[in-house]
Amino acid sequence: MKFPLGASSILRRGAQAELLAGPVALLVNEQPRVRAVNETAARIWELLDGERSIATISALLAEELDAPAEQIERDVTGFLQQLLDSRLVETR
């Protein structure tokens, strides 16, 4: 089931996933299955604290990357939707 996300959605990292070795991979359910991530995805993961909204995370990244906020928000939302669908993050 797909859960639609919006700019005000707040997510937190799932208890069954963790970032390994910086922007390399997510360990899922303590299994050898990993998901490779780039530096931006790793930064999004770091910012998922259960307090920040997608809009807040997007604004921080847009400033850090000196990129258009609207594009960053679309990209962040798409990435987080994938993680949510994979049950690697949870809505608060």
C-alpha positions in Angstrom: 0.0 0.0 0.0 1.3 3.4 -1.0 1.2 6.1 1.6 1.2 9.6 0.0 3.7 12.1 1.5 3.3 15.8 1.6 5.6 18.7 2.5 4.3 18.6 6.1 4.9 14.9 6.5 7.3 14.0 9.4 9.2 10.7 9.2 11.6 8.9 11.4 14.1 6.1 10.7 12.7 2.6 11.0 14.1 0.6 13.9 15.2 -2.1 11.5 17.6 -0.1 9.3 20.9 1.8 9.9 23.4 3.6 7.8 26.7 1.8 7.5 30.1 3.4 6.7 28.8 6.8 5.8 27.1 7.2 2.4 27.5 3.6 1.4 24.6 1.4 2.4 21.6 0.9 4.6 21.6 -2.4 6.5 18.1 -3.8 6.6 16.8 -6.0 9.4 20.4 -6.9 10.3 20.5 -9.0 7.1 23.2 -8.9 4.5 20.7 -7.1 2.2 21.8 -3.6 1.7 20.6 -0.6 -0.3 23.4 1.6 -1.8 22.9 5.3 -1.2 24.7 8.4 -2.4 25.9 11.3 -0.1 22.6 13.2 -0.5 20.5 10.2 0.4 22.8 9.6 3.4 22.3 13.3 4.5 18.5 12.9 4.2 18.8 9.8 6.4 20.8 11.7 9.0 18.1 14.4 9.0 15.3 12.0 9.7 14.8 12.6 13.4 11.0 12.3 13.8 10.8 16.1 14.3 11.7 17.6 10.9 9.1 17.8 8.2 9.9 17.0 4.5 9.7 20.8 3.9 12.3 21.5 6.6 14.6 18.7 5.4 14.3 20.0 1.8 15.0 23.6 2.8 18.2 22.5 4.7 19.4 20.5 1.7 18.6 23.2 -0.8 20.7 25.6 1.2 23.5 23.1 1.7 23.5 22.2 -2.0 22.7 25.6 -3.3 19.9 24.1 -5.4 16.3 25.1 -6.2 14.1 24.3 -3.2 11.2 23.0 -5.4 13.4 20.5 -7.1 15.0 19.4 -3.9 11.6 18.9 -2.3 10.4 16.7 -5.2 13.6 14.6 -5.0 13.4 14.3 -1.2 9.8 13.3 -1.3 10.4 10.7 -4.0 13.3 9.2 -2.1 11.4 9.1 1.2 8.4 7.6 -0.5 10.6 4.8 -1.7 11.9 4.3 1.8 8.4 4.4 3.3 7.1 1.9 0.7 10.1 -0.4 1.7 9.2 0.2 5.4 12.7 1.6 6.1 11.1 4.8 7.5 7.8 5.4 9.4 5.5 8.3 9.6 5.2 10.0 13.0 
